Amino acid sequence: MSRRSTFLAIALVALALDGSSRAHDGDAAAPLQLAHDHATAPPSWVPDHDPAPRRQSPRFERVYPLEPREGVFAYSRISPDGNFLAYASETSNGRNRTIRVVDLRTKEIVFTEPGIDAYWSADGRRMIYLSQQRGSNVSIFHRETGAITRDVAPASLGDYFSWGVRDARNLILTINSRYYYLDGDKGVMPAGSVPSCDGIGRGERPLLSREGGRITTFVRGTVVVRDLMGCDFILDTGIRGAKADFAWGGRYIAFHAPKQGGGGYDIQVVDIQERTVRTITSFPGSSYFPSWTLDGRLSFRYDGEDHRGFMFASDVLSAPAGPLPTSPEHVPESRDWDDLFPETERPPHRLNLVLVWGPWSAHSPDALNDLERAREYFDRQALDVGVMHATDPGSFPGDAERLVEREDIAAPRIPLAPERFQLTEAHNQNPTTLLFRDGRLVDRRMGAQSFEQLRSWVVAFAADG
């Protein structure tokens, strides 16, 4: 390592441990330069041991409010230096999604384009996203010049991108557990696939570490850390969390998880090395989708009566740490209707679809409308299929009713108790759709399902049995 790199690494570690919150300092350490196809990851802020907390709790800062009735589609991502926030803004009708890049120092929007799922490169100079300007197109935005590269990779490989650096090469991972290297701004094909491992399979909906060696994924309802290209390292955190983002250095991951009692979501941080977990937030509202800066802060979205928008958390390691669960909180492999919805008498249909959703998720309007289309189709075809929906118990009262009324959803809504919510696995991905046959849960799918996906899914199960 050069003298400059060594000095920068030491400075960043000192900055993080001192708890300095320098989100808007012009003299903050700049990210290292990366060549497009010979990348070197920035140094990690992570200490080589779990430090004793220097303050009683993390510190928080409101950095950017959402506009009235503005939604956010899925995750947001912060640039490594903490200066640029990227998120997919959604209008109140739930149909128009636009990537926004906000300069948090000036609060100015410096880039917009119809699209979703933006993720920053390790140096913060580029951003990959799924453009929806003219169909679906994987694109890369160059922040310093404004240039855009189109057709980076086939959109069929998946979105929900994450970006790491492996063996000095930029590497992209998608929601479908497919990955590809970049040569400049172009994906190198053919793409690879995350392999299946004994005991856990492949996992679902992964995110890549900054160093490109490991991923976080979902296995039977819990967050699992594993190798990207092999099975030598597997850690089941035992926690029923959502999308887990890696800090630089790969030691820590952050995600949101249901609060005790099911009344919303808090941010948690897992120390992979020490096998501990910290709860970072404890607000009345819900905190979602944390994203790490290079100096160890967390950017996250907050949805509460007191604030709707984005926040920073500093000194996250000052929160008290406890051991990971000794027994993973896996969902049972076998679940029946009465296990999940005992308050509702089992419908008389052979097959039953239940969408579990939350009004805070920008995926929900599409999921509800496609569910309604499926209900109407099954009725027209005289198929023995029941179609219902249930709401995340942590949602604000009245929000679900307003959305159902606005979208004119006729499918009945059934109650879902907080203690049974996690059995649906919708805490991993909101929304999630469950398929029951003869009262037994036979399949489930994470994420919003289109009408065509619901139709073929149900028809296949109907023909099978």
Buried (B, 14 or more C-beta within 10 A) or exposed (E): EEEEEEEBBEBBBEBBBEBBBBBBBEEBBEBBEBEBBEBBBBBBBBBEEBEEBEEEBBBBBEBBEBEEEBBBBBBBBBBBBBBBBBBBBBBEEBEEBBBBBBBBEEEEEEBEBBBBBBBBBBBBBBBBBBBBBEEBBBBBBBBEEEEBBEEBBBBEBBBBBBBBBBEEBBBBBBBBBBBBBBEEBBBBEEBBEBBEBEEBBBBBBBBBBBBBBBBBBBBBBBBBBBBBBEEEEBBBBBBBBBBBBBBBBBBBBBBBBBBEEBBBBBBBBBBBBBEBBBBBBEBEBBBBBBBBBBBBBBBBBBBBEEBBBBBBBBBBBBBEBEEBBEEBBEBEEEBBBEBBBEEBEBBEBBBBBBBBBBBBBBBBBBBBBBBBBBBBBBEEEEBEBBBBBBBBBBBBEEBBEEBBEEBEBEBEBBEBBBEBBBBBBBBBBBBBBBBBBEEEBBEBBBBBBBBEBBBEBBBEBBEEE
